[in-house]
Amino acid sequence: MTFRRLYTSVSPGRLAAGVLFSSVLLAAPSFGALTYTMTFDEDTELIQVNQGNENAMVEWSPLFGGSVAISTVGGWQNNIAFINMRAVPELEEAFLAALADGGVISMTVHIRQEDNVGGDPNWYEGMLVAQSGDEAEPPNSMWDQEFGAADRVFNGTPWSPGVVHTRQVNIPMVGVGLGEATDRNSTLEFWTGAAWANLRFGLNSEGLENSRFTYYVSEWSLVAEPPPPPPLIAAYTFDTGLESFVAIEGSGDPVHSTNFGGSVMLAPPAAEGWAWRARVSPGGDDVGELMRTSAERGGMLRFDLISQEGNFTDAGGLQVAVQPQGGGWAWNEIERTMGAAPVSSLGDGWDVIRMAYPLSSFLAGGVNNQVAPVAAYHIHFGFFIADTEARYFIDNLSIEPYSENRAQVDFTTGLEGFAKEPGSSFFFRSGDTIQFFNPAGQNVWAGRGTFGSSGNAKAVDVYERLLEAAEKGGVLRINLMNPTTVSGIVPPPDEETPQEFTGLSINVGLDSGSLQVVTPITIGAGTFDAMGQLPENFRRVLEVPLQPEGSDRPGLVLTRNAPNYQFLIGTSAAGLTGDIVVSLDNFEVIVANDPEIIHTPALPSGAAGIVGRVLSSGEGFGEFSASGLPPGVSIDPVTGLVTGTPTEDGVYDVVFTMTVGDAEDSTLPAQWEVTGAVPPAPAIPVIVEFAMDGTTAELVWTGTGTTPVNVLRSTTLATGSWELLAEGVTAGTFTDEDPPVGKAFYMVVVP
């Protein structure tokens, strides 16, 4: 059986931004906007060498249909070559228009190992620098690592002789006020009104500072038009490469695999136990940009973990850490047990779990509280593996920042809708936080927040977002700071059978007639010292899914159009004496994103037929569907997992859809051509159980799956004596409520 994808479509508005689709960054087309383009057919055109850099070289090359070779000696250099953005009237016109309304600088970059003399660097990153100034203001500079071969890997392809690494780079540019501070981020910022402006080309390499490195630019353009809004979600799907996945701490190199439509196979462990296995480093692409957005407003990291059947148990631990590059070396880690995630079968002895991690727990939590966005992040993956024969694959890694549709009470003016519950010792405002003292015990509620259409203005804003979340889902976020225990965790000596302290849990309840309770965090006993204190500046961002009415997914389910919503905050801590002291801040409700499908399964996908996942924003709240799938292929409405083996040849016009509440559906069409399909084996019913007690006769059969069958009865077995009792039965069982007296024979047949 073979598959051929005939076409796939994406909206032009998204293409203009440079969309990550099936792990390929698509070029930014122009739709009649003011544009200046250089193709370097015969010379270097407007790219000039920096005469002040004695190591810099700029030369025209016939390679790649005509290109500019930019080279220098390794190390960190941000001014090898430059373009004067006012060098010619046509470029200046496009540049001034882009300063006013925004624009995109695009170029095609090529790197060859044989042009880099001296060996392989530890990493290799090109950069673009926006610089502008005039007599009154000293020059500003904003540098941005946007393209490169980090850790000897470029665009997922290992650094190796004879391989040409090519990348289409699309970078937004904007104008900012003269003298205004500019940031290191993924947007080139020039001063509006400055007397001059240069776009500089740079290089950052580590490991071979005395070696010469070269990259080629074969096409350059500036498109002056406001860039479309950024995508709501971006992903690495590993269809064609590793996407900068590398080994860490000597664990062995990960390998790109064609299994499951493209995935990353982690190196097997050398021995049983725990170790860091690999990392990926989003930087200058859509995934890196949405990581930076998530650093500011929170978001979700999700990925598929695939292994052989039976490997996802509580004995297997998975730890994920985010390390900001260039902004400090603080680690923020979350650990999950593999057995805690729902397991889906991929067939042929393989299982998959979809891991989900709130990024606010990394970037706005933990001891170091690394919140500020940086140029790139390292995402580290560590495992505790009890079986060295187990194989693990990572696939479909996505980043989805939370929406800006949110509201919060921050307790700057009072309790803002909250009040003390009878079970709490104290519940009061302290500074800009809520602080409460709860007696030790199970499910002690401290306070109740009531959100309706009247009262505190902030609470009313939260109520309006809750009404929206009841339609399409959302997230409740609460900041937890420095919980402590007043009398420590050591039971009093006169207690005969002290109960062992296992940890402190923070509980959140929703009282809507019946009480729903979730526990977003339990702080283990080992985290506390003997005096009941946690590490200094302990802080966590608690996140609870808010599910729309009718949902059966984890979280708190909201009722549509409720007159008010009442939330409870409390604690559980058995084995303690004295009060528990907790501080909370920023009770925030965030409405789920609208759906935006960015990826459909790659084809073909190995011996199991189709194995892949539809990726869309709104995952966790919406519903996936597909029309026109070939027979034998299905989609899971909750997870978007597409599996199966087509059983009929043909050309299929498939439309994938993601629905999130009352938001407009997102659809993505694809045409699939199936040839050489293997028809399903014929259904052959086999009766495996039969019981007759004089008043009823019950039979059970196998071998037909969901294929409809007919049930017949005879008392003589003679030709023409078979009586039809039921037709179209799919349940695999049938009860004859009126069996004949004496002998009777039954038959199950496929019509």
N, C-alpha and C positions, 0 to 999 in steps of 0.2 A: 504494500500500500504506500502511495506517495501523496504528499500534499504540496500544493502550490498556492501561495497567497497572490491573488490577482491585483487587489488594490486595498488600500486603507486610507481613510480620509480624516483630516483634522481641520478645525476651523481656521481660516486665514488669519484671524486676529491673534490666535495663539502662535501660529507660525512666525509672526512678525517679532515675537519676543525671543525666539530661539527655544523651542520646547524640547524637553527630554522625552523622546518617544522611542520605546524599545531600545533604550540605552544609546540612542544616537541623537546628538544635538543638531537640530535642523537649522539650516542657514536662514538668515533674516531677509526675506524678499522685500522689494519696494513696490508699493501700489500707487505710483504717481507722485511720491514725495520728492522734495528737493534733495538731490543726491549728488555726491562727488565720488568718482571711482578711479582707482589706479590699478592697472593690470600688469605693468612692468614687462611689456612685450620686448622692449629694446634697451631700457636703461632703468636706473633707480628712481626716476621721476622726482618726487618731492622728498624722499627719504634721504637725509644727509647724515654724514658721520659727525660725531662730536669731536671737534678738533682738540679739545682740552683733555681727551682721554687717549693717552699714548698707546693703549692696547686695543682701541676700538678699530674695527674695519667694517666698511659698507661697500659691497661690490654687487654688480649685476651678474646674474647667473642664468644660463639657458635652461636650467633644471625646472621641472614642473611647469613647462610652457612659458617660462620667463618669470624670474623671481628676484628678490633682493636678499643676498646673504648677509646676515648681521652676526658679527662675531666679536669676542673679546676673551681675555684670560679669565678663568673662573674666579668665583667669589661673589660678593654682593656688589653689583654695579647697576645704578639706576639711570645711567645716561650714556648709552653706547651710541645711539642714533636718535634722530628726532625729525618731526614734521612741523614746520611753521604753519600753524592753522590759518594764517592770513597771507600765505605765500603767493597765491593767485586769486583773482576776484571770484572765480567760481567756487573754490573751496571756502573762501571767507564768507560768501553769501550763505552757503549751507551751514557753516560753523555758527554764524550769528543767529540763524534761524533755530539751530539746535540749542543754543544758549537760552533762547526765549521760551521754547516749547518742549525741549527735550529731543533726544536723538539716539542713534545706535551706531557705534563704530564697529565694523566687522572686518575680519581678515582671515585668510587661510594660512596656517602655519604648518611647516614641515620640519621634522628633525630626523637626521640619519646618524647612526652611531659612528660610522666611519669618518664623519666630519669633525668629531670631537676627539682631539689628540690627547693621549695621556692615560686613557682608561675610563672606567665608569665612575661617575660621581655617586655619592650617597643619595643626593636628590638634585634635580635640575628643574628650575622653574623660570619661565620667562615672565616679564612684567611690563605693563604699560603705566606711564606716569603722566598725570595732568599737571602742567606747570604754567602759571600765568602771573603777571605782575605789571607794575608801572613805577614811575619815579616816587610816588607817595607811599606805595605799599611794597615791601620787600616780596620777592617771589614766594608763592605758595607751592607746595608739592603734595600730591596725594598718590601713593604708589599702591599697586594692586597686583598680586600674583594671580594671573589669569590663565596661564597655559604652561604645561611643563611635563616632565617625566619624574614625578615624585617617586623616590625610592626605586629608581631604575625601571619604572613602569610608566608608560604613556598611553592614555586612553585604554587601559586594560591589557595592553600588549607588552610583554616583557622586553626589556632593552636588549637587543641582539643584533649582530652584524647582518647587513643586507635588508633589514626591515625599515621601511619608511613610516614614520609616525606622523599622521596628518590630523589636524583638528581645525574645525571652524569655530572661531572665537567671536562672540557677539557681546559687546559691552555697552550698557547704557551710558550716556553722558548728559550732564545738566549744567546749567549756569547757576551760580550762587552769588550772593551779594559781595561787592568788592571789600576785601579785608575779612570776610567771614571765615571762620575756622572750617577746614575741610577734614573729612574723616577717611581713614583707610577702610574702604569697603568695596563692593563690587560695582560702584558707579563712579565714573570719571567726573570730577567736579572742577570746572573752570570758573574763574572770577568773571562775572559780567562787568563790562566797562574797563577791563584791564587793557593796558596799551599793547601788550603782546601775549601770545599763548603758544606753547609748544606741547606736542604729544611726544613723550620720550619713550624709547624702547630700552628695556633693561634685562638683567639676568641675575638669578640667584642660584648658586650651586654650592654644595658643601662636599668636601672630601678630596677635591683635586683643585685647590685654589690656583695652582700654577699651570694648569692645562688650558688649552684653547677650546672654546665651545662655539658652535654655529647653529643658527636656525634660519629658515628661509620663509619669507612672506611672499606668496604668489598673487595675492589680490587683496586690496584694501579699499574700504568704502566708508563714507559717512552718510547716513540717511537721517535727514532732519524731519522728524515727526515725533509726536509724543509716543513713547513706548506704551504698549498695552499693559494692563495690570499683570503682575507676576502670576504664575500658575499657583493654584491652591495646594498642589501636591507635586512632588518630584520623586523620581525613583531610579535606582540601579536595578536593572533586570538581568544583567549578565548574559544577554543573548549572544554576544560576540567576544566578550573579554572579561577581565578581572575587575575593571573599574577601580584600579589603584588598590586592590586588596593585596596586602603583603604579610609576611610572617613577622612575629615579634618574639623576642626572648628565645631564639633558637628552636622554635617549635616546628620548623620545616615549612617550606614554601607552600602556600595554597595553590591549587591547580584549577584552571578553567575547565569545566566539564560541559559536554553537550547534553548531559542528562537533564530531564525536566525542562527542556526548552532553553537550556543555558543556565549554569549555576556555578558556584564556587565550592569546590571540594577542599575542606580543611585537611591539613596533613594529619595522619594518624598519630596519636600520642606514643611516645617512646615507652611509657610505663603508665600503669594505672595511677589515678590521682588527679590533682588539680593543676592547671597551668594556663597561662594566656596562650591563645592559639593563633590569632590573626587580628589585623586591623584594617580599616578602610578610612581614607582621609578626604572627605568632601571639602572642596575649596572654591575654585572659580567657576563652578557649574551651577545648574539650577538646584541641585541637592545642597551644595554649600550655601547658596543664597538663602534657601529656606531654613537651613540650620541657623543662620544668623537671625532670621526673622523669629524663629522659635526661641532664641536666646532672649529676645525682648518680650515676647508675649506668650510663650509656652507652645507646646505642640506634642505630636506623637511620632515616635520612631517605631516602625513595624518591620518585621522581616520573617520570611519562612525559614524554618529549620527542618531539614529533611533527613531521615535516617531509616534504617531497617526496622521492620515491625518489632515491637517489644522493647525498643531502646529508650522510649520516652517514659521514664518512671521517676518516682520521687528520689531514686538513688542518683539520678543525673542532675547536676547543678549547672546553671548557666549564669554567668556574670557579664554585664555590659558596663563599660566605663566610657565616658566622654572626656577627652583631654583637649582643652583649647590650645591651639598652636599659635605662638607669638603673643599670647595674652596671659602667660603664666602657665605653670605646670601642675595646676590643681587637678586632682582626680575627683570625679563624682560618680559613684558606682551604685548599681542596683543589682540585686541577685534574685533570680527566679528559680523555682524548681521545675524541671521539664515536665513532670507529671501533673503540674497545676494547669497546663493549657489544654484545651480540647484537641483531640487527635483526629485527623482526617486521613482516610486511606487513599493512596495514589494508585493502588493496584500493584501487582507483581512483587509483593513483599515490602513495599515502601510506605512509610507514614510521613505526615507533615504536621507541624504545629505552627500556628501564626503567633509570634511573640510580639507584644505591644508594651512599649515603655514610654511613660510621660516624660517629655524632655524638660519640663520645668523641674522635675526631680533632679536632673543633672545640673541645669544651668542656673536655677534660682534656689538651689537647695544644697544640702551637704555642709560640711565644715567650712569650705572655702568660698562658697557662694559666688562662683564665677558667672556673672550675669552679662557683662558687656560683650557685644558681638565682636568676633575676631575674624581674621581672614580665612582661617581654616580650622577644622576640628579633626581629631583622631577619634574614631569609634573603635574601641577594643572589645574583643570577644574572648572570654575565658570559660573553660569547662572543667567540671569534675566528671571524669569518665572512669567507670569501673570495668569497662571491657575494651581492651586495646584493639579488638577486631571490629568494633563499631565504626561506621563511617558517617560523617556528618557533612551536609551540604547547606549553604546559605543561598537564598534566592529572594528576589522581589523586595529589596530593602527600600522603604519609602519614608519620606519626611513630610509631615503635614502640620504646618503651624495652625494654631487655633485662630478662629475668626476674630475680627475686631468688633463684632456685634456682642457686646458684653456690658455688664453693669455690676457694681459692687457697693457694699457698705464697708467703710474703712474705719469707722468708730472715731473719726476726728471731731465729731460734734456731740457724741453721746452713744448710747447703746444702739440707736438707729434700727429699731424694730425688734431687738432682743430683750428678753426679760429672764430673771432667775426662775429655775424650776425648784419645786419643793425639796427635792432630794439633795440639793447642793448646799455646802456650808456657806460659801460666799460666791457672788457673781457680780462683778463690777468692772467699770472702765478704768484702766490704768494707762495714762498717756493716750496713745492712739491705738490701744489694744484692749481686748477683753481678757480679763484674768479671772479664773475661778478656782476655788478650793473644793474638791470633791472628797468625801470619805472613801476609803479603800473598799472595794467590793465589785460585784458584777453589775454591769449596766446601770450605772448611776448617772442620771441625766443632770446636767449643770444648767443649761439655758435653752430657751425656745425663741426662735426668730419667726415672726409672723409677717408675711409679705402680701399686701393687698393693694387695692386701687386708691387707698387714702392713707394719710399719715405721713411719716417721714419721707421726704422727697427721694432720697437715695433708695429707701426700701421700695418705693413705688416703681422706680426704674428697674430694680431687680425683679419685681413682680411682672413687669411687662416682658422681660426676657424669659422668665419662667413660662409665660403663656406661649411664647414662640418655641421654647424647648419642648413643651408638651406636644407640639406639632411635628417637630423634626429632630429632637434630641439636643444634647449639649453636655456641658461639663460644669460641675461645681468645684471650685478651688478655694481652699482655706490654708492660710499660713499658720504653721505650728511652730512655736518657739519655746525652747528651754523648759520642757516639762520636768518636774522634780517631785520627789517624795519627801514629806516633812520629817518623818521619823526613820528614814533609811529603809533598807530592804532586809535587815536582820530581824527576825521575829524576837519578841521579848523572851528572856530566859525562863520565865515562869510558865510559858505556854507549853503544855504537855505534848501536843502533836501539831507543831507548826506546819501550816500549809506551804508548800514550796512556791516561791514567787517565780513565775514564768515570763513575766513581761507586762508592760503597760500598753493597753489598746485604747485608741481614740475611736469612738463610735459616732456615726451620723445617722439620724433617723428622719423619716418623712411621715408625718402624722396626717393621713388623709381619710380618717375613719378607722382604717386598719393601719397598724404601724409597720413600716418597712425599715429595716436596720441594715447598715453596711459598716464594715470596719476597714477604712482605707489604710490604716497603719497599725502595726503592733511592734513596739520597741522591745527587743529581747532583754531578758534580765541581765545578760552579760554586758550590755551596753552601759548599764548603770554602775557606779562605784558603790562601795559599802555604805556610803552616806546618802545614797539615792540620787546622786547627781549625774547628769549626762555631760559629755564633753563640752567645753566652753563654746558658746555661740552655736549650739545645736539648733538646727532649723530644718524643717521639711515642708514641702508644698503638698498638701493632701488633695487628691483628685478623686471625684466620684462621678461616674457616668450618670447623666440624667436622660432617661429613656422616654420616648414618646408613648402616649397612651396606647395600650394594647401590646406593648413589647414584652417578650419573655427573656430578654438579654440581661446580663448582670448590670446592676446599678439600681437607682431609685426611679420608679415609673411615675411620671406625672400625669395628672388628670387634665384633660382639655377644659379650658374656660372655667377653671376652679375660681370661686370667689376669693380665695386666699390659699397660700401655701405655707405650711408650718414645719419648720425644720428643728430638730433637736440635736444638741451637742453634748456628749458625755464621755465617760471613761469606764474601763474594766481593768481591775488589777487585783486579783486574788493573792493572798499570802502577804499582804502589806499591813502595817499599822500606821495610823495617822492619816493626814490628808494628802491628796495629790494636788499639786499646783500646776496649772496649765495656762499658757498665754496664747491667744489666737488673734489673727489679724486678717483683714481683707477677705470677707465672705463674698465670693465673686461667682456670678453665673455667666457662662459663655455659651452662646448658641452655636450649634453645629454648622459647619461649612455647607454651602450648596454643593451638589455633586459635580465633579469634573473628571471624567474618565481620561486617563493618560496612557493606558497600556492594555492590550489584549494578549492572550497567549501566543507565544511564538510557535511556529509550525515548520517542519514536523518536530516531534518531541520524544522520539525513542520508541522502544518496544511496547510501552504501555499506551501507545496512541497519543492522544492529546492529554498533556498534563501542564496546566498553567493557571494563572490567576488574572482576573480583571482587576486593575488597580484604579481606584478613584478616591477622591476626597469624600468625606462623609462615611468612611468605613467605620463600622461599629454601630451605626445608627440607621443606615439606609438598607435598601433591598436591591440585589442584583437580579437581572433577568436577561434572557437572550431569545430572540426569535430566529427561525430558520436554521437552527443547528442540525447537522447531519444526524440521522438515526444512530443511536448508540452513544451519543455525546450529551452530557447534561451539565448544568451550572448550578452550584449551590447558592441559593438566594441570600444566605447570611454571609458567607465568606467570599463569594465571587470565584470560587475554585471551579475550574472547567476540567472535566476528566471524561475518559471514555475512549472507545475505539469505533470509528464509523463503520457501519455495516452495509452501506449502499454507496456506489459511485454516483458522482454528479457534481454540479456546480451549485453551491449554496450561498445565498445572499443572507449573511448573518448580521443582525443588529444587536449589539450589546447595550444594555440600558442600566443606569443607576438612578434609583428614586430615593430621595430624602425628603420626607414630609410633603409640604405643599410647595417646595421649591421646584423650579423647572427641571425636568429630567435631563440627564446628560446621556447622549447616545454616541456610539462609535460603530460605523458599519465596516464590514470586511467581507470580501468574497472568497470563499474557500472552494478549491477544486479537489475532489477526492477521486483517486483512481486506484484500482487494485484492492478495493475494500473486500474484506472477508465476511460473507454473510454469517449471521449467527447460527450456531448449531441448532438443529430442529429441537423443539420442545418435546420431550418424551416423558409423559407422566408415569410415575411408579408409585403404586399404593403401598405405603409403609406401615399404616396402622388401620385396624378395623375392629370395631366393637359393636355388638348387638345385644340388647338386654330385653328384647321382647316388645318394647314400646317404641324404641328408636334404634336407628343404625347410624353409626358415625364412622366416616372414613377420612384419612389424611394421606396426601400424596406429595411427592417432591418431583423436581426435574422440569418444572414449567415456569418458575419465576412468576412474572406478572402476566404471562400469556393466558388469555381466557380459554377455558376448557368447558366441555359439556359432561354432565354426569348422567349415566344411563343405568337401567335395572332390568333384570330378566329373572324369571323363575324356572326357565327350562333350558336356556342357552340355544334354543332353536332359532333359525334364521327368521327374522321378522318379529321376534318376541321382545326386542329391546325397547323399553319405554324411556323417553326423555324425561328426566326429573328436574334438571336445571341446566341452563346454558349461560355462557359468558362468566363462569366463576373464576375469580382470580385469587381467592383467599387461601387456596391450598387445603381446604377442608370443607366437608359438606355433611349435614345431618339429615337423614331421612326420617321425617316425623311420623310416617305411616308405613312402616315396612310390612310386607305380607307375612302371613302365618306360614311357617315352614321354611323351606330353603329359599334363598334369594342370592342373586349374583349381581355384582356392580362393576361398572366399567367407566373409566375416565379417559376421554379422548380429546385431542385437539381438532377443532372443526376443519 
